[in-house]
Amino acid sequence: MNFCTYVRSAEEIEECAKIPSIREVLLEPASLALQGKLSLQMAQDLATLAQTHGLSPILIWDIELPERLFQKSCDVLHQIDLSLFDGIRVRDLGAARYLATHHPSVPLQLELEFSNHNTRSIRRWEKAFSNLSRIILSPELSEEKLTEICKAVTTPCEVLGAGPVLLFRSPRPLLSSVYKEDGTQELPEQIEVLSSSEESSHREFPTIENTHGTSMFLHKDLFLLDKLENLESCGIHTVRLDLRNFLLFQDGGGENDLSLSSICALALSDPAALKKAWPRKTIAPFFRINKTTAQFHRLKSHLCQLRDEKCVATVLSHKKGNAVLFAYQDFSCDTSLVLHVPKGEATGVPPLTCRSLHGQPLKTVPAGTVFLASPLTRARNGALLRKES
């Protein structure tokens, strides 16, 4: 299994170079990355050092990008020697399009952790970017879903193996105002606290504020390092280790003797011991199965479940003398149909008298057509016509 991790110093790169399972290092300039602390020059120097040690340096560009910040970020990219990096990792799809258009030779790593949890959308993004070299999948996907996605795409996939889980993100500075109320004059570049509420006073959520806004994380770390064989069977190419704030918010305070090299070694040899020694409580709530959508069908109208291969049309509006419908599939106007209304009632419908919007008689209605029909008794907007006996 291949690992990648974030680095912020030459010492960390030296350590990564001694670990055979680490192939990539992630570099975060402060001007481009949400948790970045590196200057542009430092990021480039570390990228050069990483390459001399046989590591692949990846530039992180994951900040929120309204138009003003997007233009500013593009100016920052012009100041960077992109040839020093073996890829750029982005979260914003506009940034991905910009890189595919203006820097097509630079490998693109697309972060889809907070969106696009279905196979169809991920395949579409794979086709949209010719320079795509990595897809970063959500930690909320089950083992079954990860397997389905990895089989459906040809691009190598990555998932978070261990690290904090982002709960809340805001571009606003939500912590500095509290410091100012307390009379603190000089604020650090990055404010790091444990936050709680009256409803969850027994839980302390790691919260970080910097120039890009405020991020709050779950009080437990995601931990999948004891499931590496399963991840490999799914088709996962790389597992990411997020140790940026590893000891900052550890349970109970104090120090921990786990280093990056010992974490990688234990992950491959004794993951149970590693999980036990982890400085924070751990979870893996979605890997086995994700049941968060199990009750969605109860929230939807029963008509949504009837939009299948038997459904031929839906009522857009119904007034005296005319019904306006939209055809989901081709059907003959002399077909006997059943009308399903939003309240759950179903009634048989005699063969329809159909006309185009220009008043021309129709014998067959093509799919995707808006057409007029003879009055439908008890019809309502949103009602469905289905082929049923």
Summary of the structure (lengths in Angstrom):
residues: 389
radius of gyration: 27.3
end to end distance: 55.6
largest distance: 81.3
contacts: 1156
relative contact order: 0.10
helix: 28%
strand: 29%
